[in-house]
Amino acid sequence: MGELTRKNWAVLIGCTVLAVFTAATVIAHQRQTPPSAAAGWLAELQRIPRVAERLPHRSDYQRSAFGAAWSDANDAAGGNNACDTRNDILRRDLDEVVTTTGPRCAATVTAGRLRSPYTGRVFVFRRSRAAGVQIDHIVPLSYAWDMGAHTWSSTVRLRFANDPANLVAVDEQSNQDKKDLEPARWMPSARRFHCQYAKQFVAVLAAYPLLLDEPSARTLRRALRGCG
């Protein structure tokens, strides 16, 4: 990835720091924000509560439980800024961005270029065929639901679904391939991105009360140990 992408992920880590302190007002327990050193991330991973395997998928999961998709009316970083979350993330992650005024955002993205972090391939974004670039939840909503989010308040679920620390623009195929799979069953095809993906997955779990399945913990541990 280029310099801009590394900068974007530094911004994501910063957003996660904010998310941790915001979540502390509604979540009973709060853990230390992950430091940048690999040893610190491994220590943070060790503190996340575990279960032997992913819990059975709950039949009561619905996307609507996390609020209207990409709603700006949330208390995550960047919320209530008169622009929906999808356009916020597109502006953050795309290069050569072109915007116009739209009904959900005064700076609606109409064009840009994405180097998908999941594959390293470059994609041209055009609003007329917007599905080619999608916004992925690093910790999938369905996985989160199974691992604890079903007990959260609607406010926390809405924050989680729109938290920029848990969102990244990616290519359509990668997003479709990933579905709601946990790290034990899916990691980005671009191996050089495994370190950053693992850091962000751990960072999100540090900010929200979620369980982690042990096979995914092992996968994340390997990725973090490979961080340069």
LUMDOMAR-455509 format. One record per residue (C-alpha): residue number from 1; residue in three letters; y, z, x. Coordinates in steps of 0.05 Angstrom, whole numbers, plus 5000, padded with zeros to 4 digits. Example, Ala and Ser with C-alpha at 12.3 -4.5 7.8 and 13.67 -1.06 7.14 Angstrom:
! residues 2
   n res north   up east
   1 Ala  4910 5156 5246
   2 Ser  4979 5143 5273
END
This chain:
! residues 228
   n res north   up east
   1 Met  5000 5000 5000
   2 Gly  5072 4989 5023
   3 Glu  5128 5038 5035
   4 Leu  5153 5035 4964
   5 Thr  5085 5056 4937
   6 Arg  5081 5115 4985
   7 Lys  5150 5135 4962
   8 Asn  5129 5130 4890
   9 Trp  5070 5175 4902
  10 Ala  5115 5225 4937
  11 Val  5156 5225 4873
  12 Leu  5093 5237 4833
  13 Ile  5077 5298 4875
  14 Gly  5147 5323 4862
  15 Cys  5138 5313 4788
  16 Thr  5074 5353 4792
  17 Val  5111 5411 4824
  18 Leu  5158 5410 4764
  19 Ala  5099 5404 4717
  20 Val  5066 5465 4747
  21 Phe  5127 5509 4735
  22 Thr  5139 5479 4666
  23 Ala  5067 5492 4646
  24 Ala  5073 5564 4668
  25 Thr  5117 5579 4608
  26 Val  5061 5562 4559
  27 Ile  4998 5571 4601
  28 Ala  4971 5640 4614
  29 His  4951 5627 4687
  30 Gln  4989 5591 4741
  31 Arg  4964 5571 4809
  32 Gln  5001 5553 4872
  33 Thr  5028 5483 4878
  34 Pro  4983 5442 4925
  35 Pro  5012 5435 4995
  36 Ser  5012 5368 5031
  37 Ala  4960 5384 5085
  38 Ala  4888 5363 5070
  39 Ala  4865 5435 5080
  40 Gly  4914 5458 5027
  41 Trp  4889 5406 4977
  42 Leu  4817 5427 4991
  43 Ala  4836 5499 4979
  44 Glu  4870 5481 4914
  45 Leu  4809 5442 4893
  46 Gln  4766 5503 4906
  47 Arg  4809 5545 4859
  48 Ile  4799 5498 4799
  49 Pro  4748 5527 4750
  50 Arg  4681 5489 4750
  51 Val  4624 5472 4705
  52 Ala  4558 5444 4728
  53 Glu  4570 5377 4695
  54 Arg  4618 5343 4648
  55 Leu  4615 5377 4581
  56 Pro  4586 5336 4523
  57 His  4636 5288 4493
  58 Arg  4669 5320 4432
  59 Ser  4665 5278 4369
  60 Asp  4732 5304 4346
  61 Tyr  4772 5268 4401
  62 Gln  4828 5223 4376
  63 Arg  4883 5192 4417
  64 Ser  4932 5216 4364
  65 Ala  4917 5288 4383
  66 Phe  4961 5276 4444
  67 Gly  5019 5251 4401
  68 Ala  5047 5182 4390
  69 Ala  5032 5137 4449
  70 Trp  5087 5138 4502
  71 Ser  5133 5180 4459
  72 Asp  5199 5197 4493
  73 Ala  5203 5261 4451
  74 Asn  5166 5305 4501
  75 Asp  5183 5360 4551
  76 Ala  5151 5328 4612
  77 Ala  5194 5305 4670
  78 Gly  5233 5245 4646
  79 Gly  5223 5260 4572
  80 Asn  5280 5254 4522
  81 Asn  5316 5204 4566
  82 Ala  5324 5151 4511
  83 Cys  5268 5109 4540
  84 Asp  5194 5111 4523
  85 Thr  5145 5134 4576
  86 Arg  5112 5066 4587
  87 Asn  5178 5034 4608
  88 Asp  5195 5094 4651
  89 Ile  5130 5085 4690
  90 Leu  5138 5009 4695
  91 Arg  5208 5018 4724
  92 Arg  5182 5069 4774
  93 Asp  5119 5031 4797
  94 Leu  5139 4957 4795
  95 Asp  5179 4918 4846
  96 Glu  5231 4865 4829
  97 Val  5242 4896 4761
  98 Val  5281 4859 4708
  99 Thr  5304 4898 4646
 100 Thr  5339 4887 4580
 101 Thr  5360 4930 4521
 102 Gly  5303 4943 4473
 103 Pro  5290 4985 4410
 104 Arg  5253 5040 4448
 105 Cys  5290 5037 4514
 106 Ala  5358 5015 4538
 107 Ala  5324 4991 4602
 108 Thr  5261 4957 4575
 109 Val  5222 4924 4631
 110 Thr  5214 4849 4618
 111 Ala  5189 4827 4687
 112 Gly  5167 4854 4754
 113 Arg  5113 4853 4806
 114 Leu  5057 4905 4815
 115 Arg  5012 4917 4874
 116 Ser  4957 4954 4836
 117 Pro  4939 5017 4874
 118 Tyr  4869 5014 4848
 119 Thr  4853 4946 4878
 120 Gly  4910 4927 4925
 121 Arg  4919 4861 4888
 122 Val  4988 4836 4867
 123 Phe  5002 4822 4794
 124 Val  5063 4790 4762
 125 Phe  5086 4827 4700
 126 Arg  5118 4790 4642
 127 Arg  5133 4823 4576
 128 Ser  5104 4763 4539
 129 Arg  5035 4781 4569
 130 Ala  5046 4854 4581
 131 Ala  4973 4874 4575
 132 Gly  4960 4849 4645
 133 Val  4993 4912 4672
 134 Gln  4974 4978 4639
 135 Ile  4991 5051 4648
 136 Asp  4931 5094 4667
 137 His  4922 5168 4657
 138 Ile  4894 5191 4724
 139 Val  4860 5249 4689
 140 Pro  4837 5212 4626
 141 Leu  4856 5239 4558
 142 Ser  4785 5239 4532
 143 Tyr  4760 5274 4594
 144 Ala  4815 5326 4587
 145 Trp  4798 5336 4514
 146 Asp  4725 5351 4531
 147 Met  4745 5397 4589
 148 Gly  4794 5441 4552
 149 Ala  4852 5403 4521
 150 His  4822 5411 4452
 151 Thr  4846 5483 4455
 152 Trp  4918 5467 4475
 153 Ser  4978 5466 4430
 154 Ser  5005 5398 4407
 155 Thr  5065 5409 4452
 156 Val  5023 5416 4515
 157 Arg  4979 5356 4496
 158 Leu  5041 5313 4486
 159 Arg  5068 5335 4553
 160 Phe  5002 5320 4588
 161 Ala  4998 5250 4558
 162 Asn  5068 5233 4582
 163 Asp  5071 5271 4647
 164 Pro  5091 5222 4702
 165 Ala  5049 5261 4751
 166 Asn  4987 5238 4712
 167 Leu  5009 5166 4702
 168 Val  5007 5103 4744
 169 Ala  5015 5029 4731
 170 Val  4952 4991 4746
 171 Asp  4919 4924 4732
 172 Glu  4886 4914 4664
 173 Gln  4815 4904 4691
 174 Ser  4815 4968 4731
 175 Asn  4840 5007 4672
 176 Gln  4786 4977 4628
 177 Asp  4732 4991 4680
 178 Lys  4753 5063 4688
 179 Lys  4755 5080 4614
 180 Asp  4750 5156 4609
 181 Leu  4705 5165 4669
 182 Glu  4712 5224 4716
 183 Pro  4714 5216 4793
 184 Ala  4639 5226 4800
 185 Arg  4629 5161 4761
 186 Trp  4691 5122 4779
 187 Met  4738 5117 4837
 188 Pro  4788 5061 4854
 189 Ser  4756 5000 4887
 190 Ala  4810 5005 4940
 191 Arg  4780 5059 4985
 192 Arg  4845 5069 5022
 193 Phe  4873 5097 4957
 194 His  4818 5149 4948
 195 Cys  4857 5202 4985
 196 Gln  4919 5195 4942
 197 Tyr  4878 5189 4878
 198 Ala  4842 5254 4895
 199 Lys  4906 5290 4911
 200 Gln  4937 5270 4845
 201 Phe  4875 5287 4805
 202 Val  4874 5356 4837
 203 Ala  4949 5364 4827
 204 Val  4944 5351 4753
 205 Leu  4886 5400 4745
 206 Ala  4929 5451 4781
 207 Ala  4984 5443 4730
 208 Tyr  4941 5446 4667
 209 Pro  4883 5492 4646
 210 Leu  4825 5444 4652
 211 Leu  4754 5451 4677
 212 Leu  4725 5405 4731
 213 Asp  4653 5381 4733
 214 Glu  4617 5397 4798
 215 Pro  4596 5325 4814
 216 Ser  4669 5304 4810
 217 Ala  4690 5363 4853
 218 Arg  4643 5337 4907
 219 Thr  4672 5267 4901
 220 Leu  4744 5293 4906
 221 Arg  4725 5337 4965
 222 Arg  4698 5277 5003
 223 Ala  4761 5238 4988
 224 Leu  4807 5294 5010
 225 Arg  4768 5303 5075
 226 Gly  4780 5230 5089
 227 Cys  4856 5237 5084
 228 Gly  4891 5216 5148
END
